[in-house]
Amino acid sequence: MVTLPFLRILPSLVLVASLSLSGTHVMAGDREQAKRIHDRIAGVPPSADMLDSMQGLVAQGRAYDAAMLAMQHPDFYRTTLKNWATPWTNEEFDIYAPLNDYSATVIGMVRDDIDFRLLLSGDILYVGDSALGVPAYNISDNRHYEALDEQHVDLARFLVATTQSSVMGLPVEATAGVMTSRAAAKAFFKDGTNRAMFRFTLINHMCTDLEGLKDTSLPPDRIRQDLSRSPGGDSRIFINSCVGCHSGMDPLAQAFAYYNYSYDEQSDPEGLNGRLTYNQQGQLDPVTGLRVQEKYWINANNFPFGYVTLDDRWDNYWREGINQLLGWSESLRGSGNGAKSMGQELAHSETFAHCQVEKVFEAVCLRPAQDSADRQALNAMTDSFKASGYQVKDIFANAADYCKGE
């Protein structure tokens, strides 16, 4: 009979079911969950003593505290956070790129529970302890951080907070967190029109590309001259496509008008020894005759009647139209001068907070949010993140708690 095979395995199924209800299995579940939390947070197995301590916390319903305990492992900083932040530092999203001042600053801010909104506006930089004997921080190369990487330095112990204004030659008002790090300048200010810095900041810290923010209802009055109004001879392409991104992006990217990445194109075509430069008061570009970098005036003949950049004033046109949904802060004006205030505009949005939660969730749970329960959890984690003073460790602990049973 077809029922006989099932009847033969029925006793085994009953045994398995009974074991799953036993107290022994519950304890094993706590230990397994504790180990999973440590593996996801630190990327390595816990020691026996650590696992015992974490298991005890999980058994008490304190998985959040167990995750916080796991963050004491050096590999949370040296591996997990480095892998989390490194793809943001280059256009290829390469997770294997060397440590640099961008990724090190992210790691230091997380370690020190710095309000993460300062990521895009703070006069902040993390370097290795001078006692380590590695090459000193240099504004024209990355040898300092590469040495920290090669020596597998404990970043939890040997990263030291300093300021960009004290070591990079920037005035305080020109510092804008990781956007004015050397690594970001090399990746996103090198050549081009500085729009790349804005675009990749959106991707990395607002979790959206420009295509997701396209709004053709906004005025095109701040779109620069280099953008043709009839690409391929068809003005409909500009009206129905190009304007949707550039009408919002160009007035915001104007915040970077005084910045460049300078290098010797002949001897150093990759810009490995280049540096971030900024036109301070009285420093004028030889082409524009203003503090505005020449790159903002390139290809002016594409549309001579387009916008001519004269300063670094920015305006957030996305406070109107469909992109109001990004949750802009009512405490800010939505306009200003320079990268620092523009970075504050982005980082004080609801979308910035939610994006950090999304990124941590994927890093810890090893998957994106999939259903309504996940989305509710993300919203709760975002509320907790904000209530904590924008401390990233809070997100890691909550995500590890949520996904401990997977």
Secondary structure, DSSP 8 states (H G I E B T S, - for coil): -TTHHHHHHHHHHHHHHHHHTSHHHHHHHHHHHHHHHHHHHHSS---HHHHHHHHHHHHTT-HHHHHHHHTTSHHIIIIIIHHHHGGGGSTT--TTS---HHHHHHHHHHHTT--GGGGGT---EEEE-GGG------TT--HHHHHHHHTT--HHHHEEEE-HHHHS---GGG--GGGGSHHHIIIIISSS-SHHHHHHHHHHHSS--GGGG--TTS--TT-BTTS-SSGGG-HHHIIIIIHHHHHHHHHHHGGGTTEEEE--TTT-TT-TT-EEEE--TT---TTTSSSS-GGGGTTGGG-TTSB---S-EEE-GGGSGGGGGGT--TTS-SEEEHHHHHHHHHHTSHHHHHHHHHHHHHHHHSS---SHHHHHHHHHHHHHHHHTTS-HHHHHHHHHHHTTT-
